[in-house]
């Protein structure tokens, strides 16, 4: 505890793990280039194991989000700086990869999209901005905030607003001791420890956030039935490159000749899911399309419905 004057309120010094000095890299500025790279790599190698320790929490978040999306609700990401950029990148990749609508998983970045390329360092301290950006979060949505310190005001404001709206609030941090972590519904705390350069959370903490979001969103897409086996079948073949990729996926999934797969994809209007169900169940594309639609895009459920008498 410390005070700044006779009448000042006590100020508690809260130590964030990522801001501690790393005893393994204290002499990094005296090392040759290759040794610097090795020190960084050795620290990075610790991140997957740290993420592995919180997999049950990630799975819980994915199950909550699964129920939300199945119920017609949305998933929101909130972040500032590096955390916000990672959130935007993850959300942006889901529509082209898995065919979800852009409004189903939405990323909110402190300072808006312009701050993606022109950093605005002060916006992360604006809790009111977080409150405003969370204004379209609704009951039964999921709001996932990324903050390495576990206390970024923008993220705190957004998640508080989300909880007040009746959404599930999830915090992803690199600080297991975050006081704010006790306010949210779920705290995914990845203990990545001190950074190579003290406080540079674009390093291990950001790597952990990317792994957490990759695992969360990919698990969510798999559970939604947006894959068949480990293949990206929610692909709309709207150009030559994507048509070629769609044919390759169909060949892998069915074991049939590429000509037959290309013809099925053409009949399906470029919808890889419909072509796949049509080929595997040996039904017309019309029946396959109806089954896929009734199954909410879940490929195996669509196939199961066609196999029932």
Secondary structure as UniProt FT lines:
FT   TURN            6..7
FT   HELIX           17..19
FT   TURN            23..24
FT   TURN            26..27
FT   HELIX           28..30
FT   HELIX           33..44
FT   TURN            45..46
FT   HELIX           47..52
FT   TURN            53..54
FT   HELIX           55..70
FT   TURN            71..72
FT   STRAND          75..79
FT   HELIX           81..98
FT   TURN            102..104
FT   STRAND          105..109
FT   TURN            110..111
FT   HELIX           113..116
FT   HELIX           121..125
FT   HELIX           127..133
FT   TURN            134..136
FT   TURN            139..140
FT   STRAND          142..146
FT   TURN            148..149
FT   HELIX           153..164
FT   TURN            165..166
FT   STRAND          168..173
FT   TURN            176..177
FT   HELIX           180..182
FT   STRAND          186..189
FT   TURN            198..199
FT   TURN            201..203
FT   HELIX           204..223
FT   TURN            224..225
FT   TURN            229..230
FT   HELIX           240..254
FT   HELIX           258..267
FT   TURN            268..270
FT   HELIX           272..281
FT   HELIX           285..294
FT   TURN            295..297
FT   HELIX           299..307
//
